[in-house]
Amino acid sequence: MRIELLWFDDCPNHDAARTMLREVLAERSAGEEFESIDASDPAVAERLRFPGSPTIRIDGVDVEPGFEDPGDYTPRCRLYATAEGLRGLPERSWIEAAIDGA
């Protein structure tokens, strides 16, 4: 399983996403590691099709259910439409489901 955390340096949410991902991995798949990728450079963001920070992908698939590629890969913060409204982090259950389904 390939797990990636893509982030933008000026995003205030990437540290919380990293912590949540570590917690989920500790609970779900002992020993799994993830790659932390700084997409602050516009060339890197474009190459990785970076939709905003933080982004978590499992085997190349975004954890957000129904994710649609925005086509704009400018390094920036990302908002998620969660059950509680727009948030700067994906729902924990999305990460759990993506890992369980991989």
For each residue, the residues with C-beta under 8 A, 3 or more apart:
1: 29 32 58 59 99 102
2: 35 57 58 59 60
3: 21 25 32 33 34 35 56 57 58 99
4: 34 35 37 55 56 57
5: 14 17 18 21 34 35 36 37 54 55 56
6: 37 39 48 50 53 54 55 56 57
7: 11 14 17 18 36 37 38 39 40 53 54 55
8: 11 14 38 39 40 45 50 52 53 75 76 77
9: 38 40 75
10: 40 75 77
11: 7 8 14 52 53 54 76 77 78 88
12: 15 77 88
13: 16 17 53 54 77 78 88 89
14: 5 7 8 11 17 18 53 54
15: 12 18 19
16: 13 19 20 54 88 89
17: 5 7 13 14 20 21 54 56 89 90
18: 5 7 14 15 21 22 36 54
19: 15 16 22 23
20: 16 17 23 24 89 92 95
21: 3 5 17 18 24 25 34 56 95
22: 18 19 25 26 34
23: 19 20 26 27
24: 20 21 27 28 92 95 96 99
25: 3 21 22 28 29 32 34 99
26: 22 23 30
27: 23 24
28: 24 25 32 96 99 100
29: 1 25 32 99
30: 26
31:
32: 1 3 25 28 29 99
33: 3
34: 3 4 5 21 22 25
35: 2 3 4 5
36: 5 7 18
37: 4 5 6 7 44 48
38: 7 8 9 41 44
39: 6 7 8 44 45 48 50 53 55 75
40: 7 8 9 10 44 45 75
41: 38 44 45 75
42: 45 46 73 74 75
43: 46 47
44: 37 38 39 40 41 47 48 50
45: 8 39 40 41 42 48 50 73 74 75
46: 42 43 49 50 73
47: 43 44
48: 6 37 39 44 45 73
49: 46 69 73
50: 6 8 39 44 45 46 53 55 73 75
51: 55 62 67 69 70 72 73 78
52: 8 11 55 70 76 77 78 79
53: 6 7 8 11 13 14 39 50 75 76 77 78
54: 5 6 7 11 13 14 16 17 18 78 88 89 90
55: 4 5 6 7 39 50 51 52 62 78
56: 3 4 5 6 17 21 62 63 90 95 98
57: 2 3 4 6 60 61 62 63
58: 1 2 3 61 63 98 99 101 102
59: 1 2 102
60: 2 57
61: 57 58 98
62: 51 55 56 57 67
63: 56 57 58 67 90 94 95 97 98
64: 67 80 90 94
65: 94 97
66:
67: 51 62 63 64
68:
69: 49 51
70: 51 52
71:
72: 51
73: 42 45 46 48 49 50 51
74: 42 45
75: 8 9 10 39 40 41 42 45 50 53
76: 8 11 52 53
77: 8 10 11 12 13 52 53 88
78: 11 13 51 52 53 54 55 88
79: 52 86 87 88
80: 64 86 87 88 89 90 91
81: 85 86
82: 85 86 87 89 90 91
83: 91
84: 87
85: 81 82
86: 79 80 81 82
87: 79 80 82 84
88: 11 12 13 16 54 77 78 79 80
89: 13 16 17 20 54 80 82
90: 17 54 56 63 64 80 82 94 95
91: 80 82 83 94 95
92: 20 24 95 96
93: 96 97
94: 63 64 65 90 91 97 98
95: 20 21 24 56 63 90 91 92 98 99
96: 24 28 92 93 99 100
97: 63 65 93 94 100 101
98: 56 58 61 63 94 95 101 102
99: 1 3 24 25 28 29 32 58 95 96 102
100: 28 96 97
101: 58 97 98
102: 1 58 59 98 99
